[in-house]
Amino acid sequence: MSAHTDTHSHDSGHHDHDHDDGASHSTLRGYVTGFILSVILTAIPFWLVMGKVFDSSSTTAAVLLGFAAVQIVVHMVYFLHMNTRSEGGWNMLALVFTVVVVVIALSGSLWVMYHLNHNMMPMSVHDMKNMP
């Protein structure tokens, strides 16, 4: 037993920093790319609204929603460093949970605003004359 030497004991700590945990480590170039994409994805919808590019407000809202979704993805990838490999898949689970919460919040808000608009419309002159 004493004649056996452990050759792996000298190398055990040398490669600990080389393992890939799947986390994305961004560089200055990655941050600048994310920033430029964010500015573009903010400027285009601003121009669409201020320039009244579309005649229909619902078309404008749909296009803005698309730009907002793309901008969320840009922020998650370039600034939050989220991908399917990092943190053992927990980032993907957090993303799915976030998407579910955002969909519930947005659809609930739209539902409430629609019903408030529909139920709180001012009465017309014709309706006021027929009141008791």
C-alpha positions in Angstrom: 0.0 0.0 0.0 2.8 2.4 0.8 4.5 1.8 -2.6 1.4 3.0 -4.5 1.5 6.7 -5.4 -1.5 8.6 -6.5 -0.6 10.3 -9.8 -4.0 11.9 -10.0 -3.7 13.9 -6.8 -1.3 16.5 -8.5 -3.7 17.1 -11.4 -7.0 17.1 -9.6 -7.2 20.9 -9.1 -5.7 22.1 -12.3 -8.7 21.6 -14.6 -11.5 22.7 -12.3 -11.8 26.1 -14.0 -11.9 24.6 -17.5 -15.3 22.9 -17.1 -18.2 24.2 -19.1 -21.3 24.6 -16.9 -23.4 25.7 -19.9 -23.6 29.3 -18.7 -23.2 32.0 -21.3 -20.3 34.3 -20.6 -20.8 37.5 -22.7 -18.1 39.8 -23.9 -18.2 43.5 -24.6 -19.1 42.7 -28.2 -22.2 40.8 -27.0 -23.3 43.6 -24.8 -22.9 46.2 -27.6 -24.8 43.9 -30.0 -27.6 43.6 -27.5 -27.7 47.3 -26.9 -27.8 48.1 -30.6 -30.6 45.6 -31.2 -32.5 47.0 -28.3 -32.2 50.6 -29.6 -33.4 49.5 -33.0 -36.3 47.5 -31.6 -37.3 50.6 -29.6 -36.9 53.1 -32.4 -38.8 51.3 -35.1 -42.0 50.9 -33.0 -41.7 54.6 -31.9 -41.5 55.6 -35.6 -44.5 53.4 -36.4 -46.6 55.1 -33.8 -45.4 58.7 -34.3 -45.5 58.5 -38.1 -48.9 56.8 -38.1 -47.6 54.3 -40.7 -50.6 51.9 -40.4 -54.2 53.1 -40.8 -55.6 50.6 -38.4 -54.7 50.9 -34.7 -55.1 47.2 -34.3 -52.5 46.5 -36.9 -50.2 48.9 -35.2 -50.8 47.2 -31.9 -50.1 43.8 -33.4 -46.8 44.9 -34.9 -45.8 46.6 -31.6 -46.5 43.4 -29.8 -44.3 41.5 -32.2 -41.4 44.0 -31.7 -41.9 43.7 -27.9 -41.7 40.0 -28.0 -38.5 40.1 -30.1 -37.0 42.7 -27.7 -37.8 40.5 -24.7 -35.9 37.6 -26.3 -32.9 40.0 -27.1 -32.8 41.1 -23.5 -32.9 37.5 -22.2 -30.2 36.3 -24.5 -27.8 39.2 -24.5 -28.2 40.7 -21.0 -29.6 37.9 -18.8 -27.5 35.2 -20.6 -30.4 32.7 -20.7 -30.2 29.7 -22.9 -31.3 26.1 -22.8 -28.0 24.7 -21.4 -27.2 27.0 -18.5 -28.1 26.2 -14.9 -29.0 22.6 -15.8 -32.2 23.6 -17.6 -33.6 25.7 -14.8 -33.3 28.9 -16.9 -35.7 27.3 -19.5 -38.1 26.4 -16.7 -38.0 30.0 -15.4 -38.6 31.2 -19.0 -41.7 29.0 -19.4 -43.0 30.2 -16.0 -42.3 33.9 -17.0 -44.1 33.4 -20.3 -47.2 31.9 -18.6 -47.3 34.8 -16.1 -46.9 37.4 -18.8 -49.6 35.8 -21.0 -52.0 35.7 -18.0 -51.2 39.3 -17.0 -51.6 40.7 -20.5 -54.7 38.7 -21.4 -56.3 39.7 -18.1 -55.4 43.3 -18.6 -56.9 43.4 -22.1 -60.0 41.6 -20.9 -60.5 44.1 -18.1 -59.8 47.1 -20.3 -62.2 45.8 -23.0 -65.0 45.3 -20.5 -64.4 48.6 -18.8 -64.6 50.4 -22.2 -67.7 48.5 -23.1 -69.5 48.9 -19.8 -68.5 52.4 -19.0 -69.3 54.1 -22.3 -71.2 57.3 -21.7 -74.9 57.2 -22.5 -76.1 58.8 -25.7 -78.7 61.6 -25.7 -81.3 59.2 -26.9 -80.7 56.9 -23.9 -80.9 59.9 -21.4 -84.3 61.0 -22.7 -85.7 57.5 -22.1 -84.6 57.4 -18.4 -87.3 57.5 -15.8 
